[in-house]
Amino acid sequence: MKYFEKLLKAVMALILAVTSLASAFPMTMMKVSAEETSVSSKDYPVIEDAYIRSGGNANTNYNYENITKAHGSQYVDKNYRVVNIKNNGDEIMSVMKFQLPTKEEVDSNKFDKYDFQFHIFKNANYDTGDQSYQFFYTTDTNWSESTITWNNKPDSIKHAGDNSLFVFDIEKGYEYETKTEEKTITVDITNVVEDLVDQGESEITVFASAKNSMNTSLLIHDRTSGELEVDGNGSYASKIIASHEGITLEMLNTLIDECLAIKGDDYTEESFTSFTNILSEAREFVAGNPTDSKNSREIRDWYKKLSTAKENLLFNGDVDDPNNVAYQKATRSNLNKKDTFKVTDGDLNTTWKGKFFPSYIDIDLMDTYAISDIQLYFPKDKVIYYTVYGSNDGKNYDELYQTRSDKAKTAEPDKIVFDKAENYRIIRIYLEYTENESSAYLSEVKVHGEKQNTNTEELRKGTFEEITKIKDFEETEYAEPITTDETIENVYGIIDRTVGVEYRDWFTFEIAENSLNTNDYFELSDKDGKIHIKGNDGVTLSAGLNYYYKNYAKVQVSEQTIQGNMPEEIVKINDVVRRETSIKIRYAFNYCTLSYTFAFFGEEEWQREND
């Protein structure tokens, strides 16, 4: 007892000493600023939640559904509880109640961003089809999780609410149950929360419905699901997260400068147009001299809007090789024209195949490029000979590279690297040989180089007639009816070109219909000291002339040679020789000739062929 008395006296003496010391000095109170007590973020967890269903269960209260062993042994003792969203016959909707930050909390913590976060347990029957889960909000919070039913819910809680919060889409075939991080969904709802706080609202109800009627559902964790925390909620409870981002005017100006440097050539026209429109609007906003103190929300919103537009730009280049300037450029070929796109589609697994070699493919880069290298991909294990050409006008081509290697192709490309950049717009791959095959092959062409911006116009403009300068037949002199005199003069032209103009006087010609039948015919006879040839048109007159050449003058006119030595004097017929044919359609050539030979004919060759 004496020990405790001594201890008590010592404590009292110490208190008196401290009190005396304090009185000897002025006492100041430490002032704590609001800024020092602010927090960077704060959670506003769900206060109450439940799910309701229509139909025969419209008067039943469903606070939550327990996830038991029936859902899988892995869920035993996990304390998983869910609320449901479904629209298949009877509709099921989830309802959640949240407290909102006060205006004082917003100001003291400088909250300028609000996210809605929920956790998915699973999406049942995910293979049924695409589903959209609609999240709405209402300021009517007059309901309790332990008593709410479909029939007693507030009128504002309905399948299609009046105030949309966001839409959560799930594509057919995508499942969440086996995922990890992906099951936590966070959605920005800043503008909605700010408007509600400005209006003085303190609580809201968030409710969700399935847009499409189908047998698929979304199960999200109830507020008590998972490990219980000090506030009575579980670790998977839905919540609104308030935070401070602090986006400034300087940050917006920096983003605008970054966006101004983005080149339109790298992105699809539609996405770049949308992006530039928003960029223009953001610049117009900044030109109005906003300040961080007066226009913080507008600055933030324009920053987010422009950031989203930037993120939504669709790259129109080769994802695997962004510097490939041949990607999806125009292609053409003399064979298999419908598949030429495969050599610039960016897919190494697709291949263009020509029925035979030699054949070619042109890639139009749509401008002249200073080309540093070309990469060619071929099907594996094939031996292929080829030559690469370049052109800037589509008419004149320069040889750039040629290979006659008997080494089989691999998955690696043939790389053609130029010591000095080659300036060309069109690249032609001329495929000349495939070992043990008759077909030509090419999988992909990649070209790297710098655009010159000097040759972007169409190489050939206008209609076919305008490009070739060929008039429509009806507009030419050849459309005029051919007279008898012109026909006979043309036959005399054959004499001029085959045996000589000096033999014109040996012949006379006459066009007359066949008086005996409808057959084509010619007749040879002697008349006035000359050979007289009669027929029903110019073709039969020419056939009659050729008959005289071969059978009387011993002259031969063929495609390859002309034996045109005429006799010293006219060889008479001494009778009337008549020939005719009932065959109306007569063939002159093998059809292949049109491609093998005639494609390269000029006027002189055609005249000789016609003769």
Phi, psi and omega per residue, in radians:
M1 nan -0.733 3.136
K2 -1.089 -0.556 3.132
Y3 -1.107 -0.762 -3.108
F4 -1.219 -0.568 3.097
E5 -1.144 -0.709 3.130
K6 -1.156 -0.712 3.140
L7 -1.106 -0.724 -3.133
L8 -1.123 -0.738 3.133
K9 -1.096 -0.668 3.141
A10 -1.133 -0.692 3.138
V11 -1.160 -0.747 3.138
M12 -1.102 -0.679 3.123
A13 -1.123 -0.663 3.140
L14 -1.158 -0.689 3.128
I15 -1.117 -0.735 3.132
L16 -1.124 -0.626 -3.137
A17 -1.193 -0.741 -3.138
V18 -1.157 -0.667 3.140
T19 -1.133 -0.724 3.124
S20 -1.131 -0.715 3.136
L21 -1.113 -0.710 -3.123
A22 -1.152 -0.608 -3.120
S23 -1.263 -0.311 -3.139
A24 -1.393 -0.233 -3.109
F25 -2.219 2.550 3.108
P26 -1.152 2.431 -3.083
M27 -1.659 2.231 3.094
T28 -2.061 2.491 3.120
M29 -1.630 2.377 3.099
M30 -1.390 2.169 -3.141
K31 -1.665 2.219 -3.135
V32 -1.843 2.104 -3.116
S33 -1.296 2.754 3.101
A34 -1.089 -0.569 -3.106
E35 -1.129 -0.615 -3.106
E36 -1.348 -0.328 3.121
T37 -1.719 -0.021 -3.129
S38 -1.276 2.791 3.116
V39 -2.076 2.678 -3.120
S40 -1.326 -0.485 3.089
S41 -2.722 2.758 3.129
K42 -2.575 2.407 3.113
D43 -1.614 2.424 3.018
Y44 -2.079 1.499 -3.023
P45 -1.240 2.794 3.122
V46 -1.028 2.364 -3.124
I47 -1.519 -0.785 3.124
E48 -2.509 2.612 3.021
D49 -2.682 2.788 -3.124
A50 -2.929 3.106 2.956
Y51 -2.318 2.635 -3.088
I52 -2.202 2.670 3.136
R53 -2.425 2.552 -3.109
S54 -1.498 -2.989 3.067
G55 1.325 -2.464 -3.070
G56 -1.174 -0.255 -3.131
N57 -1.899 0.374 -3.032
A58 -1.162 -0.321 3.126
N59 -1.779 0.116 -3.102
T60 -1.680 2.394 3.079
N61 -1.591 2.258 3.093
Y62 -2.125 1.710 -3.138
N63 -1.217 -0.798 3.099
Y64 -2.935 2.961 3.055
E65 -2.010 2.240 3.087
N66 -1.321 2.375 3.044
I67 -1.618 1.943 -3.020
T68 -1.934 -3.009 3.134
K69 -1.048 -0.441 3.133
A70 -1.080 -0.450 3.101
H71 -1.484 -0.191 -3.127
G72 2.479 2.420 -3.098
S73 -1.100 -0.400 -3.123
Q74 -1.195 -0.216 -3.098
Y75 -1.724 0.004 3.135
V76 -1.111 2.352 3.104
D77 1.120 0.353 3.102
K78 -1.596 -0.212 -3.070
N79 0.980 0.775 3.096
Y80 -1.543 2.266 3.076
R81 -2.352 2.499 -3.034
V82 -2.343 2.774 2.885
V83 -2.021 2.670 -2.898
N84 -2.020 2.687 3.036
I85 -2.384 2.133 -3.072
K86 -2.753 2.667 3.104
N87 -2.516 1.469 -3.134
N88 -2.626 1.629 -3.004
G89 1.394 -1.876 3.024
D90 -1.227 2.282 -3.128
E91 -1.554 2.478 3.088
I92 -2.107 2.261 3.129
M93 -2.227 2.564 3.066
S94 -1.726 2.498 3.098
V95 -2.251 2.428 -3.108
M96 -2.442 2.443 -3.132
K97 -1.984 2.327 -3.105
F98 -2.273 2.530 2.934
Q99 -1.477 2.505 3.092
L100 -1.786 2.701 3.060
P101 -1.150 2.610 3.067
T102 -1.404 2.877 3.116
K103 -1.094 -0.606 3.104
E104 -1.131 -0.703 3.106
E105 -1.125 -0.724 3.135
V106 -1.082 -0.810 -3.092
D107 -1.189 -0.779 -3.073
S108 -1.214 -0.557 -3.125
N109 -1.745 -0.041 -3.123
K110 0.948 0.711 3.115
F111 -1.120 2.258 3.099
D112 -2.421 0.217 3.115
K113 -2.576 2.362 -3.125
Y114 -2.338 2.185 3.130
D115 -2.039 2.471 3.011
F116 -1.736 2.230 -3.082
Q117 -2.227 2.304 3.032
F118 -2.427 2.867 -3.063
H119 -2.127 2.224 -3.117
I120 -1.529 2.339 2.980
F121 -1.511 -0.918 3.088
K122 -2.874 2.867 2.970
N123 -2.116 1.783 -3.046
A124 -1.203 2.569 3.092
N125 0.944 0.825 -3.071
Y126 -1.163 -0.255 3.125
D127 -1.497 0.004 -3.075
T128 -1.201 -0.732 -3.119
G129 2.910 3.117 3.084
D130 -1.217 2.395 3.125
Q131 -2.341 2.507 3.084
S132 -2.047 2.173 3.103
Y133 -1.778 2.073 -3.030
Q134 -1.670 2.159 3.087
F135 -1.853 2.183 -3.136
F136 -2.097 2.993 3.045
Y137 -2.454 2.724 3.061
T138 -2.563 2.675 3.106
T139 -1.536 0.008 3.084
D140 -1.441 1.897 -3.120
T141 -2.023 0.404 -3.101
N142 -1.459 1.247 3.081
W143 -2.776 2.831 -3.141
S144 -2.236 2.497 -3.103
E145 -1.136 -0.370 -3.091
S146 -1.588 -0.142 -3.101
T147 -2.268 -0.253 -3.045
I148 -1.141 2.412 3.057
T149 -2.367 3.068 3.094
W150 -1.076 -0.669 -3.041
N151 -1.408 -0.387 -3.113
N152 -1.925 0.120 3.130
K153 -1.122 2.727 3.042
P154 -1.022 2.577 -3.099
D155 -1.073 -0.476 -3.109
S156 -1.282 -0.214 3.089
I157 -1.579 1.870 -3.077
K158 -2.641 2.971 -3.043
H159 -0.917 -0.841 3.092
A160 -2.008 1.665 -3.084
G161 -1.186 2.925 -3.120
D162 -1.398 -0.439 -3.059
N163 -2.157 1.885 -3.122
S164 -1.375 2.348 3.071
L165 -1.703 -0.901 3.036
F166 -2.995 2.949 3.079
V167 -2.118 2.301 -3.132
F168 -1.940 1.942 -3.077
D169 -1.697 2.428 3.041
I170 -2.232 2.124 3.136
E171 -1.332 2.614 3.089
K172 -0.958 2.316 3.082
G173 1.648 -0.199 -3.141
Y174 -1.620 2.127 -3.110
E175 -2.023 2.618 -3.051
Y176 -1.861 -0.367 -2.958
E177 -1.002 -0.656 -3.085
T178 -1.585 -0.001 -3.127
K179 -1.421 2.985 3.105
T180 -2.081 -1.540 -3.116
E181 -1.070 -0.564 -3.085
E182 -1.111 -0.291 -3.088
K183 -1.364 -0.235 3.076
T184 -1.614 2.026 -3.061
I185 -1.896 2.202 3.140
T186 -2.176 2.206 -3.073
V187 -2.241 2.332 3.125
D188 -1.291 2.109 3.109
I189 -2.187 0.535 -3.016
T190 -0.938 -0.920 -3.031
N191 -1.079 -0.654 3.130
V192 -1.139 -0.846 -3.110
V193 -1.108 -0.744 3.135
E194 -1.054 -0.764 3.129
D195 -1.093 -0.735 -3.116
L196 -1.168 -0.722 3.116
V197 -1.138 -0.722 3.101
D198 -1.058 -0.549 -3.136
Q199 -1.444 -0.067 3.110
G200 1.507 0.222 3.127
E201 -1.288 2.504 -3.122
S202 -1.972 -0.362 3.136
E203 -2.474 2.674 3.018
I204 -2.436 2.756 2.978
T205 -1.861 2.232 3.014
V206 -1.861 2.235 3.133
F207 -2.313 2.657 -3.028
A208 -2.322 2.464 3.081
S209 -2.358 2.759 3.071
A210 -1.571 2.175 -3.041
K211 -1.175 -0.812 -3.022
N212 -1.673 2.453 3.115
S213 -1.430 1.841 3.123
M214 -2.855 2.842 -3.060
N215 -1.459 1.108 3.034
T216 -2.422 2.602 -3.070
S217 -2.493 2.822 3.100
L218 -2.122 2.139 3.115
L219 -1.886 2.062 3.117
I220 -2.002 2.662 -3.040
H221 -1.143 2.393 3.055
D222 -1.255 2.907 -3.063
R223 -1.149 -0.377 -3.131
T224 -1.773 0.205 -3.052
S225 -1.424 2.442 3.126
G226 1.617 -2.798 -3.133
E227 -1.252 2.233 -3.108
L228 -1.255 2.395 -3.133
E229 -1.892 3.101 -3.011
V230 -1.093 -0.469 -3.124
D231 -1.462 0.033 3.129
G232 1.595 -0.183 3.085
N233 -1.514 2.792 3.077
G234 -1.528 2.968 -3.094
S235 -1.205 -0.272 -3.132
Y236 -1.828 0.264 -3.112
A237 -1.127 2.494 3.049
S238 -1.197 2.707 -3.098
K239 -2.803 2.809 2.951
I240 -1.823 2.229 -3.104
I241 -1.884 2.056 3.087
A242 -1.698 2.390 -3.110
S243 -2.641 2.991 3.121
H244 -2.001 2.016 3.109
E245 -1.561 -0.719 3.108
G246 1.250 0.736 3.095
I247 -1.302 2.250 -3.053
T248 -1.977 2.949 3.079
L249 -1.078 -0.637 3.110
E250 -1.084 -0.707 3.113
M251 -1.128 -0.701 3.117
L252 -1.118 -0.767 3.125
N253 -1.102 -0.662 3.098
T254 -1.113 -0.740 3.119
L255 -1.123 -0.717 3.118
I256 -1.056 -0.754 3.120
D257 -1.075 -0.709 3.110
E258 -1.101 -0.719 -3.099
C259 -1.219 -0.593 3.128
L260 -1.128 -0.412 -3.119
A261 -1.491 -0.105 -3.107
I262 -1.332 2.309 -3.106
K263 -1.628 2.329 -3.119
G264 -1.167 -0.453 -3.106
D265 -1.074 -0.376 -3.052
D266 -1.501 -0.092 -3.007
Y267 -2.345 2.827 3.133
T268 -1.125 2.615 -3.073
E269 -1.056 -0.746 -3.088
E270 -1.124 -0.842 -3.103
S271 -1.196 -0.603 -3.126
F272 -1.265 -0.613 3.088
T273 -1.101 -0.787 3.100
S274 -1.072 -0.736 3.137
F275 -1.092 -0.817 -3.097
T276 -1.185 -0.540 3.086
N277 -1.118 -0.782 3.136
I278 -1.201 -0.674 3.093
L279 -1.057 -0.745 3.131
S280 -1.088 -0.725 3.129
E281 -1.163 -0.680 3.116
A282 -1.133 -0.704 3.108
R283 -1.144 -0.655 3.110
E284 -1.119 -0.682 3.096
F285 -1.099 -0.803 -3.127
V286 -1.123 -0.586 -3.140
A287 -1.128 -0.303 3.121
G288 -1.442 0.151 3.082
N289 1.026 0.951 3.058
P290 -1.243 2.839 3.087
T291 -2.236 2.731 -3.139
D292 -1.126 -0.568 -3.084
S293 -1.318 -0.650 -3.057
K294 -1.696 -0.457 -2.988
N295 -2.226 0.610 -3.047
S296 -1.051 -0.728 -3.117
R297 -1.172 -0.779 3.133
E298 -1.098 -0.701 3.111
I299 -1.064 -0.808 3.117
R300 -1.065 -0.799 -3.094
D301 -1.115 -0.726 3.109
W302 -1.178 -0.618 3.090
Y303 -1.086 -0.807 -3.127
K304 -1.179 -0.719 -3.128
K305 -1.099 -0.753 -3.140
L306 -1.243 -0.649 3.094
S307 -1.087 -0.732 3.128
T308 -1.129 -0.743 3.119
A309 -1.084 -0.661 3.113
K310 -1.150 -0.757 3.136
E311 -1.157 -0.504 -3.085
N312 -1.498 -0.015 3.058
L313 -1.061 2.291 -3.123
L314 -1.722 1.990 3.139
F315 -1.133 2.225 -3.117
N316 -1.773 0.283 -3.139
G317 -1.825 -3.028 3.134
D318 -1.329 1.961 -3.093
V319 -1.058 -0.660 -3.119
D320 -1.379 -0.315 -3.124
D321 -2.599 1.375 -3.041
P322 -1.001 -0.378 -3.112
N323 -1.586 0.085 3.134
N324 -1.327 1.848 -3.061
V325 -1.440 -0.084 3.112
A326 -1.568 -0.135 -3.046
Y327 -1.018 2.149 3.099
Q328 0.989 0.408 3.055
K329 -1.376 2.846 -3.074
A330 -1.116 2.468 3.140
T331 -2.302 2.728 3.054
R332 -2.704 2.793 -3.097
S333 -2.718 2.889 3.040
N334 -1.507 -0.155 3.135
L335 -2.395 2.663 3.035
N336 0.764 1.016 -3.039
K337 -1.118 -0.513 -3.059
K338 -1.240 -0.328 -3.082
D339 -1.875 0.099 -3.081
T340 -1.102 -0.445 -3.136
F341 -1.034 -0.374 -3.073
K342 -1.143 -0.373 -3.098
V343 -1.449 -0.105 3.073
T344 -2.295 0.363 -3.080
D345 -1.531 -0.014 3.123
G346 1.374 0.024 -3.106
D347 -1.865 1.962 -3.103
L348 -1.277 -0.165 -3.111
N349 -1.597 -0.090 3.078
T350 -1.782 2.583 -3.065
T351 -2.424 2.353 2.972
W352 -1.463 2.417 3.139
K353 -2.295 2.139 3.048
G354 -1.654 2.562 -3.044
K355 -1.088 -0.561 3.122
F356 -2.666 2.887 2.999
F357 -1.936 2.753 -0.029
P358 -1.296 2.589 3.047
S359 -2.684 2.925 -3.074
Y360 -2.428 2.806 2.970
I361 -2.298 2.293 3.055
D362 -1.811 2.415 2.993
I363 -2.017 2.058 3.110
D364 -1.638 1.920 -3.126
L365 -1.306 -0.078 3.073
M366 1.200 0.181 2.999
D367 -3.024 2.804 3.053
T368 -1.318 2.307 3.102
Y369 -2.081 2.528 2.959
A370 -1.441 1.690 -2.941
I371 -1.507 2.183 3.125
S372 -1.608 -0.593 3.124
D373 -2.812 2.771 3.088
I374 -2.252 2.364 3.109
Q375 -2.089 2.241 -3.113
L376 -2.044 2.269 3.112
Y377 -1.929 2.383 3.139
F378 -2.246 2.825 3.028
P379 -1.043 2.490 -3.097
K380 -1.106 2.615 2.996
D381 1.250 0.222 3.094
K382 -1.828 2.485 3.052
V383 -1.727 2.107 -3.016
I384 -2.358 2.302 3.002
Y385 -1.736 2.476 3.114
Y386 -2.775 2.863 3.052
T387 -2.273 2.473 3.123
V388 -1.902 2.302 3.134
Y389 -2.145 2.777 3.056
G390 -2.252 2.582 3.134
S391 -2.597 2.696 3.051
N392 -2.015 -0.123 -3.120
D393 -2.254 -0.057 -3.138
G394 1.376 0.051 3.124
K395 -2.095 -0.707 -3.108
N396 -1.887 2.192 -3.052
Y397 -2.124 2.438 3.078
D398 -1.943 2.406 3.097
E399 -1.289 2.261 -3.133
L400 -1.885 -0.539 -3.048
Y401 -2.883 2.602 3.073
Q402 -2.563 2.470 3.084
T403 -2.348 2.481 3.067
R404 -2.252 0.583 -3.080
S405 -1.284 2.397 3.087
D406 -1.643 0.218 3.105
K407 -1.438 2.289 -3.105
A408 -1.168 2.556 -3.134
K409 -1.246 2.605 3.082
T410 -2.064 -2.999 3.100
A411 -1.232 -0.335 3.117
E412 -1.367 2.582 -3.107
P413 -1.385 2.773 2.893
D414 -1.361 2.077 -3.111
K415 -1.779 2.112 3.124
I416 -1.895 1.829 -3.070
V417 -1.870 2.269 -3.111
F418 -1.711 2.330 3.104
D419 -1.090 -0.624 3.093
K420 -2.247 2.391 -3.083
A421 -0.952 2.377 3.113
E422 -1.794 2.247 -3.071
N423 -1.663 1.823 3.133
Y424 -2.558 2.699 3.087
R425 -1.778 -0.702 -3.089
I426 -1.928 2.288 3.057
I427 -1.941 2.174 3.115
R428 -1.938 2.215 3.032
I429 -1.824 1.924 -3.097
Y430 -1.738 1.867 -3.046
L431 -1.594 2.043 -2.931
E432 -1.893 -0.330 -3.047
Y433 -2.897 2.419 2.979
T434 -2.252 2.159 -3.056
E435 -1.081 2.288 3.073
N436 1.108 0.301 3.107
E437 -2.470 2.896 3.052
S438 -1.862 -0.131 -3.078
S439 -1.576 2.804 3.068
A440 -1.927 2.579 -3.067
Y441 -2.393 2.530 3.001
L442 -2.768 2.223 -3.071
S443 -1.664 -0.841 -3.060
E444 -2.729 2.538 3.058
V445 -2.164 2.188 3.071
K446 -2.113 2.317 -3.104
V447 -2.191 2.369 3.103
H448 -2.119 2.339 -3.132
G449 3.056 3.083 -3.114
E450 -1.801 2.284 3.135
K451 -1.186 2.390 -3.078
Q452 -1.733 -0.265 3.138
N453 0.955 0.713 -3.119
T454 -2.158 -0.152 -2.982
N455 -2.574 1.046 -3.033
T456 -1.788 -0.113 -3.116
E457 -1.327 2.803 3.022
E458 -1.048 2.366 -3.124
L459 -1.227 -0.565 3.120
R460 -2.351 2.053 -3.103
K461 -1.865 2.648 3.030
G462 1.706 -3.021 3.126
T463 -1.349 2.990 3.103
F464 -0.989 -0.754 -3.120
E465 -1.124 -0.673 -3.138
E466 -1.215 -0.683 -3.129
I467 -1.190 -0.788 -3.069
T468 -1.530 -0.157 -3.078
K469 1.062 0.471 3.073
I470 -1.718 2.192 -3.137
K471 -1.391 2.725 2.978
D472 -1.031 2.406 -3.048
F473 -0.906 -0.702 -3.084
E474 -1.156 -0.297 -3.134
E475 -1.660 -0.008 -3.091
T476 -1.738 2.934 3.102
E477 -1.152 -0.360 -3.088
Y478 -1.297 -0.250 3.139
A479 -1.328 -0.274 3.115
E480 -1.183 2.509 3.123
P481 -1.013 2.434 -3.138
I482 -1.490 2.173 -3.108
T483 -1.415 2.917 3.092
T484 -1.088 -0.737 -3.140
D485 -1.080 -0.698 3.130
E486 -1.142 -0.684 3.138
T487 -1.107 -0.809 -3.127
I488 -1.146 -0.639 3.118
E489 -1.132 -0.617 3.096
N490 -1.143 -0.640 3.093
V491 -1.182 -0.691 3.042
Y492 -1.048 -0.568 3.109
G493 -1.086 -0.600 3.091
I494 -1.095 -0.733 3.103
I495 -1.053 -0.783 -3.120
D496 -1.005 -0.751 -3.007
R497 -1.480 -0.333 -3.058
T498 -1.784 -0.746 -3.113
V499 -2.123 -0.339 3.084
G500 2.213 2.546 -3.077
V501 -1.102 -0.426 -3.096
E502 -1.184 -0.212 -3.122
Y503 -1.737 0.155 3.079
R504 -1.010 -0.732 -3.035
D505 -1.241 -0.115 3.100
W506 -1.353 -0.243 -2.959
F507 -2.267 2.591 2.901
T508 -2.261 2.642 -3.064
F509 -2.261 2.650 -3.133
E510 -2.540 2.322 3.057
I511 -1.805 2.165 -3.126
A512 -2.599 2.447 3.118
E513 -1.110 2.682 3.081
N514 -1.297 2.012 -3.079
S515 -1.462 -0.143 -3.066
L516 -1.716 -0.630 -3.111
N517 -2.809 -2.878 -3.103
T518 -1.766 0.175 -3.102
N519 -1.292 2.694 2.920
D520 -1.262 2.530 -3.078
Y521 -2.695 2.858 2.867
F522 -2.498 2.716 3.080
E523 -2.295 2.431 3.041
L524 -2.008 2.393 3.106
S525 -2.734 2.964 3.066
D526 -1.653 2.379 3.140
K527 -2.702 2.114 3.098
D528 0.958 0.696 3.081
G529 1.318 0.191 3.132
K530 -2.246 2.949 3.069
I531 -1.524 2.113 -3.116
H532 -1.811 2.170 -3.119
I533 -2.068 2.193 -3.122
K534 -2.099 2.468 3.102
G535 -2.778 3.049 -3.080
N536 -1.579 -0.163 3.035
D537 -2.820 -3.089 -3.080
G538 -1.143 -0.606 -3.132
V539 -1.133 -0.742 -3.121
T540 -1.263 -0.563 3.033
L541 -1.077 -0.740 3.129
S542 -1.135 -0.692 3.109
A543 -1.115 -0.660 3.092
G544 -1.141 -0.698 3.107
L545 -1.080 -0.787 -3.137
N546 -1.116 -0.589 3.105
Y547 -1.108 -0.737 3.109
Y548 -1.151 -0.771 3.116
Y549 -0.896 -0.922 -2.996
K550 -1.304 -0.684 -2.973
N551 -1.685 -0.291 -3.103
Y552 -2.146 -0.775 -3.100
A553 -1.578 -0.191 -3.132
K554 1.052 0.680 3.093
V555 -1.847 2.438 3.126
Q556 -2.161 2.229 3.075
V557 -2.044 2.052 -3.139
S558 -2.290 3.119 3.133
E559 -1.140 -0.608 -3.026
Q560 -1.621 -0.663 -3.050
T561 -2.450 2.844 3.006
I562 -2.271 2.088 2.987
Q563 -1.732 1.688 -2.953
G564 -1.927 0.458 3.140
N565 -1.395 1.842 -3.118
M566 -1.411 2.671 3.078
P567 -1.139 2.887 -3.073
E568 -1.222 -0.434 3.114
E569 -2.503 2.914 -3.087
I570 -1.100 2.277 3.048
V571 -1.603 2.023 -3.037
K572 -1.308 2.755 3.117
I573 -1.471 -0.676 -3.138
N574 1.098 0.356 3.129
D575 -3.083 -3.019 2.997
V576 -1.937 2.103 3.107
V577 -1.825 2.160 -3.111
R578 -2.149 2.346 3.052
R579 -2.334 2.491 3.102
E580 -2.601 2.869 3.117
T581 -2.463 2.479 3.082
S582 -1.608 -0.081 -3.119
I583 -1.417 2.029 -3.056
K584 -1.422 -0.598 -3.137
I585 -1.934 2.074 -3.079
R586 -2.201 2.308 -3.048
Y587 -1.599 2.466 -3.138
A588 -1.867 -0.546 -2.992
F589 -2.363 2.729 2.868
N590 -1.170 2.358 -3.033
Y591 -1.055 -0.472 -3.120
C592 -1.102 -0.425 -3.098
T593 -0.996 -0.564 -3.079
L594 -1.052 -0.552 3.126
S595 -1.707 -0.663 -3.076
Y596 -1.213 -0.652 -2.981
T597 -2.173 -0.898 -2.980
F598 -1.123 -0.428 -3.132
A599 -1.077 -0.352 -3.075
F600 -1.876 0.126 -3.101
F601 -1.316 2.523 2.944
G602 -1.869 -2.972 -3.073
E603 -1.089 -0.726 -3.105
E604 -1.099 -0.751 -3.129
E605 -1.170 -0.685 3.140
W606 -1.164 -0.662 3.128
Q607 -1.099 -0.749 -3.138
R608 -1.158 -0.715 3.140
E609 -1.105 -0.726 3.135
N610 -1.134 -0.684 3.111
D611 -1.075 nan nan
